[in-house]
Amino acid sequence: MATRGCVAIGNERRWRGVYNHSDSYPTYLGREVWHKVREMGVEAFCRELLKFTDWREFLNAGVCPYCGRRGVGQPHSIRGDVWLALYTLQHGGSIDDIEEEWIRENVRRTGFVDPDCKCHEHTLDDGSRPEDHHITSKCPDPLYIEWVYIINPERRTMIILHSAGYGQDGPVKDVEEPVGDGWWDYGHCCYTHVKVAEVPLDGPEPDWEALEELGHRLAAEYALGVNRDILMERFGWIEEAVAEMGMELVELEVWHSGLEVEVKVSDGYYVKFYIYPRGKHEGRYEVQVMAGTKGTSFCGLGVEFIRVGYEREELGRLLELARAGVYARDMLKKLFTDPIGLSLMDKEDVMRLAEVAKIGPFVVEMLFKFMEIAKR
């Protein structure tokens, strides 16, 4: 899943910045921003950043990598074959590796995969201005903007913020509402940004791994009243329980304000549980359930709840469902409406999941047909 973020100018209380869609954690975006500021200089960086709508557009100096147009904003609504063609070229592939002849001809003729903008759009095509797309401290959207990097030109520092929050019962609101002290109410949850650190831009390079770990720990402690040690203590029995059930624990680690548990149920069949404590006084955990096959993306299957004090019994019930093939069957059903996920799989993946889920050949053949369509 994308880790969204913001690169901003200002201070901890008042800032304005541009959006970044993925890999916004300190070990990637934090490091990238720090080096870019050092390369350009603080003053030049602050002068240029807010002329753009998006961090990727800023890095590309305002040139769209799909068509070559300048000053039109960040590309979006990109057709899959065009996106894949550019991805291929940017990751060491050649023109001959592009499947569609018309895209190959575009690249030979102009150097761009979609020079006539037939298969993508831009954020400024509607006549809006870059500042219309900025993220600000007045409306920081902490549920979706997980990391914020604020360049303070006066102090010559980078302030790092991380989102923190908890779930609550209630309908999702159309627009989040401020509820004081930097918290925002989304109806089904409340979120805020917490300060992780303020690092000097003229000093030695920070330890990005340590800052990322600190951010996750502070998010859990600040929003939920629990910390890494408490979570690991409450769920330290998982490895033993998984082994007793004939399965294999692949991963158990703190993930943001909760735990990520990945289990190999059998060859070619894996489940993940993202376990998040709800509000400090709610007394239960929200468990996001995912299933997948080795080497492919995991597919989200829904949300379960387990009670504090009954962790072993109630998570054990979810592991039993995994072993019984329930999640494999749910994943196969979902793939009928998820062409992207289906395109990442091969026939052996589908056959293995069908075997675990005890699904007959008719459904498998239907999925094979959908898979052929999805991969075109």
Contacts in CASP RR format, 6 or more apart in sequence:
PFRMAT RR
TARGET T0000
AUTHOR 0000-0000-0000
METHOD contacts of the structure
MODEL  1
MATRGCVAIGNERRWRGVYNHSDSYPTYLGREVWHKVREMGVEAFCRELL
KFTDWREFLNAGVCPYCGRRGVGQPHSIRGDVWLALYTLQHGGSIDDIEE
EWIRENVRRTGFVDPDCKCHEHTLDDGSRPEDHHITSKCPDPLYIEWVYI
INPERRTMIILHSAGYGQDGPVKDVEEPVGDGWWDYGHCCYTHVKVAEVP
LDGPEPDWEALEELGHRLAAEYALGVNRDILMERFGWIEEAVAEMGMELV
ELEVWHSGLEVEVKVSDGYYVKFYIYPRGKHEGRYEVQVMAGTKGTSFCG
LGVEFIRVGYEREELGRLLELARAGVYARDMLKKLFTDPIGLSLMDKEDV
MRLAEVAKIGPFVVEMLFKFMEIAKR
2 21 0 8 1.000
2 22 0 8 1.000
2 23 0 8 1.000
3 22 0 8 1.000
3 23 0 8 1.000
3 24 0 8 1.000
3 25 0 8 1.000
3 146 0 8 1.000
3 147 0 8 1.000
4 19 0 8 1.000
4 20 0 8 1.000
4 21 0 8 1.000
4 22 0 8 1.000
4 24 0 8 1.000
4 144 0 8 1.000
4 145 0 8 1.000
4 146 0 8 1.000
5 19 0 8 1.000
5 20 0 8 1.000
5 24 0 8 1.000
5 29 0 8 1.000
5 145 0 8 1.000
5 146 0 8 1.000
5 147 0 8 1.000
5 148 0 8 1.000
5 149 0 8 1.000
6 17 0 8 1.000
6 18 0 8 1.000
6 19 0 8 1.000
6 20 0 8 1.000
6 24 0 8 1.000
6 135 0 8 1.000
6 140 0 8 1.000
6 145 0 8 1.000
6 147 0 8 1.000
6 148 0 8 1.000
6 149 0 8 1.000
7 17 0 8 1.000
7 18 0 8 1.000
7 20 0 8 1.000
7 29 0 8 1.000
7 33 0 8 1.000
7 49 0 8 1.000
7 55 0 8 1.000
7 58 0 8 1.000
7 149 0 8 1.000
7 151 0 8 1.000
8 15 0 8 1.000
8 16 0 8 1.000
8 17 0 8 1.000
8 18 0 8 1.000
8 135 0 8 1.000
8 148 0 8 1.000
8 149 0 8 1.000
8 150 0 8 1.000
8 151 0 8 1.000
9 15 0 8 1.000
9 16 0 8 1.000
9 17 0 8 1.000
9 46 0 8 1.000
9 49 0 8 1.000
9 50 0 8 1.000
9 150 0 8 1.000
9 151 0 8 1.000
9 153 0 8 1.000
10 16 0 8 1.000
10 150 0 8 1.000
10 151 0 8 1.000
10 152 0 8 1.000
10 153 0 8 1.000
11 150 0 8 1.000
11 152 0 8 1.000
11 154 0 8 1.000
11 155 0 8 1.000
11 159 0 8 1.000
12 150 0 8 1.000
12 159 0 8 1.000
12 161 0 8 1.000
12 195 0 8 1.000
12 198 0 8 1.000
13 137 0 8 1.000
14 137 0 8 1.000
15 136 0 8 1.000
15 137 0 8 1.000
15 148 0 8 1.000
15 150 0 8 1.000
16 50 0 8 1.000
16 131 0 8 1.000
16 134 0 8 1.000
16 135 0 8 1.000
16 136 0 8 1.000
16 137 0 8 1.000
17 49 0 8 1.000
17 50 0 8 1.000
17 134 0 8 1.000
17 135 0 8 1.000
17 136 0 8 1.000
18 49 0 8 1.000
18 50 0 8 1.000
18 52 0 8 1.000
18 53 0 8 1.000
18 54 0 8 1.000
18 55 0 8 1.000
18 57 0 8 1.000
18 58 0 8 1.000
18 133 0 8 1.000
18 134 0 8 1.000
18 135 0 8 1.000
19 53 0 8 1.000
19 54 0 8 1.000
19 55 0 8 1.000
19 133 0 8 1.000
19 135 0 8 1.000
19 145 0 8 1.000
20 29 0 8 1.000
20 54 0 8 1.000
20 55 0 8 1.000
20 56 0 8 1.000
21 54 0 8 1.000
21 56 0 8 1.000
23 29 0 8 1.000
24 30 0 8 1.000
24 146 0 8 1.000
24 147 0 8 1.000
25 146 0 8 1.000
25 147 0 8 1.000
25 212 0 8 1.000
26 147 0 8 1.000
26 160 0 8 1.000
26 206 0 8 1.000
26 208 0 8 1.000
26 209 0 8 1.000
26 211 0 8 1.000
26 212 0 8 1.000
27 208 0 8 1.000
27 209 0 8 1.000
27 212 0 8 1.000
29 55 0 8 1.000
29 147 0 8 1.000
29 149 0 8 1.000
30 147 0 8 1.000
30 149 0 8 1.000
30 158 0 8 1.000
30 160 0 8 1.000
30 208 0 8 1.000
31 205 0 8 1.000
31 208 0 8 1.000
33 149 0 8 1.000
33 151 0 8 1.000
33 158 0 8 1.000
34 158 0 8 1.000
34 199 0 8 1.000
34 201 0 8 1.000
34 205 0 8 1.000
34 206 0 8 1.000
36 45 0 8 1.000
36 59 0 8 1.000
37 45 0 8 1.000
37 151 0 8 1.000
37 158 0 8 1.000
37 201 0 8 1.000
38 201 0 8 1.000
40 48 0 8 1.000
42 151 0 8 1.000
42 153 0 8 1.000
42 156 0 8 1.000
42 201 0 8 1.000
43 153 0 8 1.000
45 151 0 8 1.000
46 151 0 8 1.000
46 153 0 8 1.000
48 58 0 8 1.000
49 58 0 8 1.000
49 151 0 8 1.000
50 130 0 8 1.000
50 131 0 8 1.000
50 134 0 8 1.000
51 130 0 8 1.000
52 58 0 8 1.000
52 62 0 8 1.000
52 73 0 8 1.000
52 74 0 8 1.000
52 130 0 8 1.000
53 73 0 8 1.000
53 74 0 8 1.000
53 123 0 8 1.000
53 124 0 8 1.000
53 130 0 8 1.000
53 133 0 8 1.000
53 134 0 8 1.000
54 73 0 8 1.000
54 74 0 8 1.000
54 123 0 8 1.000
54 133 0 8 1.000
56 74 0 8 1.000
57 73 0 8 1.000
57 74 0 8 1.000
61 70 0 8 1.000
62 70 0 8 1.000
62 71 0 8 1.000
62 73 0 8 1.000
63 69 0 8 1.000
63 70 0 8 1.000
63 71 0 8 1.000
64 70 0 8 1.000
64 72 0 8 1.000
64 73 0 8 1.000
64 75 0 8 1.000
64 120 0 8 1.000
64 122 0 8 1.000
65 75 0 8 1.000
65 86 0 8 1.000
65 90 0 8 1.000
65 112 0 8 1.000
66 75 0 8 1.000
66 78 0 8 1.000
66 82 0 8 1.000
66 86 0 8 1.000
66 112 0 8 1.000
66 113 0 8 1.000
66 114 0 8 1.000
66 117 0 8 1.000
66 119 0 8 1.000
66 120 0 8 1.000
67 75 0 8 1.000
67 112 0 8 1.000
67 114 0 8 1.000
67 115 0 8 1.000
67 116 0 8 1.000
67 117 0 8 1.000
67 120 0 8 1.000
68 112 0 8 1.000
68 115 0 8 1.000
69 117 0 8 1.000
69 122 0 8 1.000
71 124 0 8 1.000
72 122 0 8 1.000
72 123 0 8 1.000
72 124 0 8 1.000
72 125 0 8 1.000
73 122 0 8 1.000
73 123 0 8 1.000
73 124 0 8 1.000
73 130 0 8 1.000
74 122 0 8 1.000
74 123 0 8 1.000
75 120 0 8 1.000
75 121 0 8 1.000
75 122 0 8 1.000
76 120 0 8 1.000
76 121 0 8 1.000
76 122 0 8 1.000
76 123 0 8 1.000
77 120 0 8 1.000
77 121 0 8 1.000
78 119 0 8 1.000
78 120 0 8 1.000
79 119 0 8 1.000
79 120 0 8 1.000
80 119 0 8 1.000
81 99 0 8 1.000
81 100 0 8 1.000
81 103 0 8 1.000
81 119 0 8 1.000
82 103 0 8 1.000
82 113 0 8 1.000
82 114 0 8 1.000
82 119 0 8 1.000
82 120 0 8 1.000
84 99 0 8 1.000
85 98 0 8 1.000
85 99 0 8 1.000
85 100 0 8 1.000
85 103 0 8 1.000
85 107 0 8 1.000
85 113 0 8 1.000
86 113 0 8 1.000
88 97 0 8 1.000
88 98 0 8 1.000
89 95 0 8 1.000
89 98 0 8 1.000
89 107 0 8 1.000
89 113 0 8 1.000
95 104 0 8 1.000
95 107 0 8 1.000
95 108 0 8 1.000
96 104 0 8 1.000
98 104 0 8 1.000
98 107 0 8 1.000
98 113 0 8 1.000
103 113 0 8 1.000
103 114 0 8 1.000
106 112 0 8 1.000
106 113 0 8 1.000
106 114 0 8 1.000
106 115 0 8 1.000
107 113 0 8 1.000
109 115 0 8 1.000
114 120 0 8 1.000
123 133 0 8 1.000
124 130 0 8 1.000
135 141 0 8 1.000
135 145 0 8 1.000
140 148 0 8 1.000
140 184 0 8 1.000
140 193 0 8 1.000
141 176 0 8 1.000
141 184 0 8 1.000
142 163 0 8 1.000
142 164 0 8 1.000
142 165 0 8 1.000
142 184 0 8 1.000
142 191 0 8 1.000
142 192 0 8 1.000
142 193 0 8 1.000
143 163 0 8 1.000
143 165 0 8 1.000
143 176 0 8 1.000
143 184 0 8 1.000
143 186 0 8 1.000
143 189 0 8 1.000
143 191 0 8 1.000
145 163 0 8 1.000
145 193 0 8 1.000
146 162 0 8 1.000
146 163 0 8 1.000
146 256 0 8 1.000
147 160 0 8 1.000
147 161 0 8 1.000
147 162 0 8 1.000
147 163 0 8 1.000
148 159 0 8 1.000
148 160 0 8 1.000
148 161 0 8 1.000
148 162 0 8 1.000
148 193 0 8 1.000
149 158 0 8 1.000
149 159 0 8 1.000
149 160 0 8 1.000
149 161 0 8 1.000
150 158 0 8 1.000
150 159 0 8 1.000
150 160 0 8 1.000
150 161 0 8 1.000
151 157 0 8 1.000
151 158 0 8 1.000
151 201 0 8 1.000
152 158 0 8 1.000
152 159 0 8 1.000
152 198 0 8 1.000
155 198 0 8 1.000
156 200 0 8 1.000
156 201 0 8 1.000
156 202 0 8 1.000
157 198 0 8 1.000
157 199 0 8 1.000
157 200 0 8 1.000
157 201 0 8 1.000
158 198 0 8 1.000
158 199 0 8 1.000
158 201 0 8 1.000
159 195 0 8 1.000
159 197 0 8 1.000
159 198 0 8 1.000
160 195 0 8 1.000
160 196 0 8 1.000
160 197 0 8 1.000
160 198 0 8 1.000
160 199 0 8 1.000
160 211 0 8 1.000
160 215 0 8 1.000
161 193 0 8 1.000
161 194 0 8 1.000
161 195 0 8 1.000
161 196 0 8 1.000
162 193 0 8 1.000
162 194 0 8 1.000
162 196 0 8 1.000
162 215 0 8 1.000
162 216 0 8 1.000
162 218 0 8 1.000
162 219 0 8 1.000
163 191 0 8 1.000
163 192 0 8 1.000
163 193 0 8 1.000
163 194 0 8 1.000
163 219 0 8 1.000
164 191 0 8 1.000
164 192 0 8 1.000
164 193 0 8 1.000
164 194 0 8 1.000
164 218 0 8 1.000
164 219 0 8 1.000
164 220 0 8 1.000
164 222 0 8 1.000
164 223 0 8 1.000
164 257 0 8 1.000
165 189 0 8 1.000
165 190 0 8 1.000
165 191 0 8 1.000
165 192 0 8 1.000
165 219 0 8 1.000
165 223 0 8 1.000
165 224 0 8 1.000
165 257 0 8 1.000
166 189 0 8 1.000
166 190 0 8 1.000
166 223 0 8 1.000
166 224 0 8 1.000
166 257 0 8 1.000
166 276 0 8 1.000
166 277 0 8 1.000
166 278 0 8 1.000
166 279 0 8 1.000
166 280 0 8 1.000
166 282 0 8 1.000
167 188 0 8 1.000
167 189 0 8 1.000
167 190 0 8 1.000
167 276 0 8 1.000
167 278 0 8 1.000
167 279 0 8 1.000
167 282 0 8 1.000
167 286 0 8 1.000
168 187 0 8 1.000
168 188 0 8 1.000
168 189 0 8 1.000
168 190 0 8 1.000
168 278 0 8 1.000
168 279 0 8 1.000
168 282 0 8 1.000
169 188 0 8 1.000
170 187 0 8 1.000
170 188 0 8 1.000
171 187 0 8 1.000
171 188 0 8 1.000
172 186 0 8 1.000
172 187 0 8 1.000
172 188 0 8 1.000
173 185 0 8 1.000
173 186 0 8 1.000
173 187 0 8 1.000
176 184 0 8 1.000
176 185 0 8 1.000
176 186 0 8 1.000
176 187 0 8 1.000
177 184 0 8 1.000
177 185 0 8 1.000
178 184 0 8 1.000
178 185 0 8 1.000
179 185 0 8 1.000
179 190 0 8 1.000
181 192 0 8 1.000
182 192 0 8 1.000
182 193 0 8 1.000
183 190 0 8 1.000
183 191 0 8 1.000
183 192 0 8 1.000
184 190 0 8 1.000
184 191 0 8 1.000
184 192 0 8 1.000
191 223 0 8 1.000
192 222 0 8 1.000
192 223 0 8 1.000
194 215 0 8 1.000
194 218 0 8 1.000
194 219 0 8 1.000
194 222 0 8 1.000
194 223 0 8 1.000
196 211 0 8 1.000
196 214 0 8 1.000
196 215 0 8 1.000
196 218 0 8 1.000
197 206 0 8 1.000
197 211 0 8 1.000
197 214 0 8 1.000
199 206 0 8 1.000
199 211 0 8 1.000
216 228 0 8 1.000
216 254 0 8 1.000
216 255 0 8 1.000
216 256 0 8 1.000
216 257 0 8 1.000
217 227 0 8 1.000
217 228 0 8 1.000
217 254 0 8 1.000
219 256 0 8 1.000
219 257 0 8 1.000
220 226 0 8 1.000
220 227 0 8 1.000
220 228 0 8 1.000
220 231 0 8 1.000
220 254 0 8 1.000
220 256 0 8 1.000
220 257 0 8 1.000
220 258 0 8 1.000
220 277 0 8 1.000
221 227 0 8 1.000
223 257 0 8 1.000
223 279 0 8 1.000
224 257 0 8 1.000
224 276 0 8 1.000
224 277 0 8 1.000
224 278 0 8 1.000
224 279 0 8 1.000
224 280 0 8 1.000
225 277 0 8 1.000
225 280 0 8 1.000
226 277 0 8 1.000
228 254 0 8 1.000
231 254 0 8 1.000
231 258 0 8 1.000
231 259 0 8 1.000
231 277 0 8 1.000
232 254 0 8 1.000
232 259 0 8 1.000
234 308 0 8 1.000
234 309 0 8 1.000
234 311 0 8 1.000
235 252 0 8 1.000
235 259 0 8 1.000
235 261 0 8 1.000
235 275 0 8 1.000
235 311 0 8 1.000
235 315 0 8 1.000
236 252 0 8 1.000
237 311 0 8 1.000
237 312 0 8 1.000
238 249 0 8 1.000
238 252 0 8 1.000
238 261 0 8 1.000
238 315 0 8 1.000
239 249 0 8 1.000
239 252 0 8 1.000
241 312 0 8 1.000
241 316 0 8 1.000
241 319 0 8 1.000
242 248 0 8 1.000
242 249 0 8 1.000
242 263 0 8 1.000
242 319 0 8 1.000
243 249 0 8 1.000
245 319 0 8 1.000
245 320 0 8 1.000
245 323 0 8 1.000
247 263 0 8 1.000
247 264 0 8 1.000
247 265 0 8 1.000
247 266 0 8 1.000
247 319 0 8 1.000
247 322 0 8 1.000
247 323 0 8 1.000
248 263 0 8 1.000
248 264 0 8 1.000
249 261 0 8 1.000
249 262 0 8 1.000
249 263 0 8 1.000
249 264 0 8 1.000
250 262 0 8 1.000
250 263 0 8 1.000
250 264 0 8 1.000
250 270 0 8 1.000
251 260 0 8 1.000
251 261 0 8 1.000
251 262 0 8 1.000
252 259 0 8 1.000
252 260 0 8 1.000
252 261 0 8 1.000
252 262 0 8 1.000
253 259 0 8 1.000
253 260 0 8 1.000
254 260 0 8 1.000
255 274 0 8 1.000
256 276 0 8 1.000
257 276 0 8 1.000
257 277 0 8 1.000
258 274 0 8 1.000
258 275 0 8 1.000
258 276 0 8 1.000
258 277 0 8 1.000
259 273 0 8 1.000
259 274 0 8 1.000
259 275 0 8 1.000
260 272 0 8 1.000
260 273 0 8 1.000
260 274 0 8 1.000
260 275 0 8 1.000
261 272 0 8 1.000
261 273 0 8 1.000
261 274 0 8 1.000
261 275 0 8 1.000
262 270 0 8 1.000
262 271 0 8 1.000
262 272 0 8 1.000
263 270 0 8 1.000
263 271 0 8 1.000
263 272 0 8 1.000
263 273 0 8 1.000
263 319 0 8 1.000
263 322 0 8 1.000
264 270 0 8 1.000
265 271 0 8 1.000
265 322 0 8 1.000
265 323 0 8 1.000
265 325 0 8 1.000
265 328 0 8 1.000
265 356 0 8 1.000
266 356 0 8 1.000
267 352 0 8 1.000
268 293 0 8 1.000
268 294 0 8 1.000
268 349 0 8 1.000
268 352 0 8 1.000
268 353 0 8 1.000
269 291 0 8 1.000
269 292 0 8 1.000
269 293 0 8 1.000
269 325 0 8 1.000
269 328 0 8 1.000
269 352 0 8 1.000
269 353 0 8 1.000
269 356 0 8 1.000
270 291 0 8 1.000
270 292 0 8 1.000
270 293 0 8 1.000
270 294 0 8 1.000
270 298 0 8 1.000
271 289 0 8 1.000
271 290 0 8 1.000
271 291 0 8 1.000
271 292 0 8 1.000
271 322 0 8 1.000
271 327 0 8 1.000
272 289 0 8 1.000
272 290 0 8 1.000
272 291 0 8 1.000
272 292 0 8 1.000
272 298 0 8 1.000
273 287 0 8 1.000
273 288 0 8 1.000
273 289 0 8 1.000
273 290 0 8 1.000
273 315 0 8 1.000
273 318 0 8 1.000
274 287 0 8 1.000
274 288 0 8 1.000
274 290 0 8 1.000
275 285 0 8 1.000
275 286 0 8 1.000
275 287 0 8 1.000
275 306 0 8 1.000
275 315 0 8 1.000
276 285 0 8 1.000
276 286 0 8 1.000
276 287 0 8 1.000
276 288 0 8 1.000
277 283 0 8 1.000
277 285 0 8 1.000
277 286 0 8 1.000
277 308 0 8 1.000
278 284 0 8 1.000
278 285 0 8 1.000
278 286 0 8 1.000
283 307 0 8 1.000
283 308 0 8 1.000
284 305 0 8 1.000
284 306 0 8 1.000
284 307 0 8 1.000
284 308 0 8 1.000
285 305 0 8 1.000
285 306 0 8 1.000
285 307 0 8 1.000
285 308 0 8 1.000
285 311 0 8 1.000
286 303 0 8 1.000
286 304 0 8 1.000
286 305 0 8 1.000
287 303 0 8 1.000
287 304 0 8 1.000
287 305 0 8 1.000
287 306 0 8 1.000
287 315 0 8 1.000
287 318 0 8 1.000
288 300 0 8 1.000
288 302 0 8 1.000
288 303 0 8 1.000
289 300 0 8 1.000
289 301 0 8 1.000
289 302 0 8 1.000
289 303 0 8 1.000
289 304 0 8 1.000
289 318 0 8 1.000
289 327 0 8 1.000
290 298 0 8 1.000
290 299 0 8 1.000
290 300 0 8 1.000
290 301 0 8 1.000
291 298 0 8 1.000
291 299 0 8 1.000
291 300 0 8 1.000
291 301 0 8 1.000
291 322 0 8 1.000
291 327 0 8 1.000
291 328 0 8 1.000
291 330 0 8 1.000
291 331 0 8 1.000
292 298 0 8 1.000
292 299 0 8 1.000
292 331 0 8 1.000
292 353 0 8 1.000
293 345 0 8 1.000
293 349 0 8 1.000
293 352 0 8 1.000
293 353 0 8 1.000
296 341 0 8 1.000
296 344 0 8 1.000
296 345 0 8 1.000
296 349 0 8 1.000
297 341 0 8 1.000
297 344 0 8 1.000
299 331 0 8 1.000
299 334 0 8 1.000
299 335 0 8 1.000
299 338 0 8 1.000
299 341 0 8 1.000
300 334 0 8 1.000
301 327 0 8 1.000
301 330 0 8 1.000
301 331 0 8 1.000
301 334 0 8 1.000
304 318 0 8 1.000
306 314 0 8 1.000
306 315 0 8 1.000
306 318 0 8 1.000
307 314 0 8 1.000
321 327 0 8 1.000
325 356 0 8 1.000
325 357 0 8 1.000
325 358 0 8 1.000
326 357 0 8 1.000
328 353 0 8 1.000
328 354 0 8 1.000
328 356 0 8 1.000
328 357 0 8 1.000
329 357 0 8 1.000
329 358 0 8 1.000
329 359 0 8 1.000
331 353 0 8 1.000
332 350 0 8 1.000
332 353 0 8 1.000
332 354 0 8 1.000
332 357 0 8 1.000
332 359 0 8 1.000
332 363 0 8 1.000
332 367 0 8 1.000
335 341 0 8 1.000
335 342 0 8 1.000
335 345 0 8 1.000
335 350 0 8 1.000
335 367 0 8 1.000
335 370 0 8 1.000
336 366 0 8 1.000
336 367 0 8 1.000
336 370 0 8 1.000
339 370 0 8 1.000
339 373 0 8 1.000
339 374 0 8 1.000
340 374 0 8 1.000
341 374 0 8 1.000
342 367 0 8 1.000
342 370 0 8 1.000
342 371 0 8 1.000
342 374 0 8 1.000
343 371 0 8 1.000
343 374 0 8 1.000
343 375 0 8 1.000
345 371 0 8 1.000
347 368 0 8 1.000
347 371 0 8 1.000
350 364 0 8 1.000
350 367 0 8 1.000
350 368 0 8 1.000
350 371 0 8 1.000
351 364 0 8 1.000
353 359 0 8 1.000
354 360 0 8 1.000
354 363 0 8 1.000
354 364 0 8 1.000
354 367 0 8 1.000
END
